[in-house]
């Protein structure tokens, strides 16, 4: 419905991930009130994930945020509660990441792997990327796919230095 309404000034909402309440608030602010709170689940889907695994991934992402760009993936809606799918790109400057630079990663409590699919693939697949290995943690998976300069940047960054 939002895609149909882009011409009326709602393009700032299309393609952005947000919680149900945040989406409702943004749409109300834009002048659209289609939600009845007790029926919200019928109109939007909530992508529930296993909270401990998700928290561990976010902590590991924070350690590499100075050298990598991260993005949520649409494949999270179908990969199950026990996995996260992330788009990652080693990126050292403030410019936007080129669309074809992202790599896809499947992260779970027991192992992480680089995926063969892209965000624009026609179907989800857990097939790992050729010449890639499984790792027990996301941080080791990232290091396996980063340049020496990127690893050094992540290791030498400090939370107090901009």
Number of C-alpha atoms within 10 A of each C-alpha: 6 16 11 9 11 13 9 9 10 17 14 11 16 12 10 10 12 12 13 16 11 11 15 20 14 17 17 13 10 14 10 13 12 11 15 11 10 7 9 14 12 9 10 13 11 10 13 11 17 14 11 11 18 18 12 15 19 12 13 16 18 15 16 21 17 22 21 22 19 19 12 15 17 17 20 18 15 12 17 14 16 16 21 24 26 23 20 21 22 22 20 15 11 7 7 8 17 9 9 10 11 19 20 24 26 23 23 21 17 13 14 24 25 29 21 17 18 18 19 10 10 8 9 17 14 14 12 18 15 9 6 14 13 16 17 14 18 25 17 14 20 23 14 16 16 16 13 11 11 19 19 12 17 18 13 9 15 11 8 5 5 6
